[in-house]
């Protein structure tokens, strides 16, 4: 009969000798191995206190971006919603009024912008689709809430803090992305 | 008048003498009661922290951190666990035998605690001129008593498993019972060799004999004369305590937790707790029988008592016994997280075909050597 594989090896199985049949030597060997693990480095990361370093391409919760003057980038073009494979993004557009130039960068803006974080698969396609650099995925992750409704993030939850009035919060929300980008260059 | 006074005096004297008798009894009772309370509290606390230690040791051996959230280093974890068990819903299955279902865990707990009565925790301390022995009862059949009580431990498992009216529990209980009975034989036989050497069943006498050996008692340790007996005894202790590699009665992955599957709340807690108390007491017995009990190795207790005082030395002895116990507790866990569980036929094979003949041979050799030396 032809063998099924050319890589098979015939193993010589000799009967166990006395030392092997006693089992005790191998038990002691095993115990020495477990004992040596006492002194090894622990693999655990104590999560809330310690965190793993992020990859530069980490995709966390979404942030709606502002420009240097603190104006919203989003023009409510709806490309992100179209590109979203999970259909997690909903928005309603509105026209910018003459006295709102300091709030919105373009003539059109998103009056309502919602992302359902339970539907979202954090693929980052919205970020790729956005022509205005308005939406990107931040380093915030593991959101928590008491109700499913609470996971539908509204615009005020998604908007990045104003870079001029709330500088520190803005930097935190911005994350290390810029640093990574600079390092890459 | 004179007669009356005389009568009064006699009554007073009688009262006095009876009072002194009462006084002696009272102090003896108090002393023993305190000792019993102390030993039980102590075993419970140790058992509590053994559960903590088990999780910590398991974690460390597997390169993890272990419980570290409740209190500093997770030291309050056993309290949290106990509290949780108390607050859990108490479920008694409808088809169970209600009385036996409740008796089961109680019996497991009682038999686990009973053994501590004959273990000498230390020599004597002198309190207010009274010599208080740190042993609840120096029974001259100490080891026999231990064996009797340990055999009763089967009932806790058997009754619990049977009264649950669940086939997994029953199978586990039957396994547990046959395992404990099988290993008791080898355990007893391995000890007979030891008893031939010591000539006494009293645990206190055995410890004192070991203390009189050379090198401050170290050369008197029975493990040096009965290494094979010690090995057999140790293996049997693992089996008696239902510890890995012999934890078949509670094999989680085959029997859904075994005989305490139907138990909830503190009744389950009692079963789990009894296992840890059993471990503690077994470690104490192994230390007492083979490792000199409260003997401090390489130190002559009698000369040390001259410089430090008897009480300090006695307490140091207790500490020495505790150190030995802690080592064995660690050993229990160390083995648990190293060796996988035996198959049932392997377990029986090891017990009946290997350990019992070995123990018999050990007994025979010991007997021959003793006869040879005495000739």
Boltz contact constraints between the chains, C-beta under 6 A:
constraints:
  - contact:
      token1: [A, 30]
      token2: [B, 338]
      max_distance: 6.0
  - contact:
      token1: [A, 31]
      token2: [B, 338]
      max_distance: 6.0
  - contact:
      token1: [A, 34]
      token2: [B, 61]
      max_distance: 6.0
  - contact:
      token1: [A, 34]
      token2: [B, 337]
      max_distance: 6.0
  - contact:
      token1: [A, 34]
      token2: [B, 338]
      max_distance: 6.0
  - contact:
      token1: [A, 37]
      token2: [B, 61]
      max_distance: 6.0
  - contact:
      token1: [A, 37]
      token2: [B, 63]
      max_distance: 6.0
  - contact:
      token1: [A, 38]
      token2: [B, 60]
      max_distance: 6.0
  - contact:
      token1: [A, 40]
      token2: [B, 63]
      max_distance: 6.0
  - contact:
      token1: [A, 42]
      token2: [B, 63]
      max_distance: 6.0
  - contact:
      token1: [A, 42]
      token2: [B, 65]
      max_distance: 6.0
  - contact:
      token1: [A, 43]
      token2: [B, 63]
      max_distance: 6.0
  - contact:
      token1: [A, 44]
      token2: [B, 64]
      max_distance: 6.0
  - contact:
      token1: [A, 44]
      token2: [B, 65]
      max_distance: 6.0
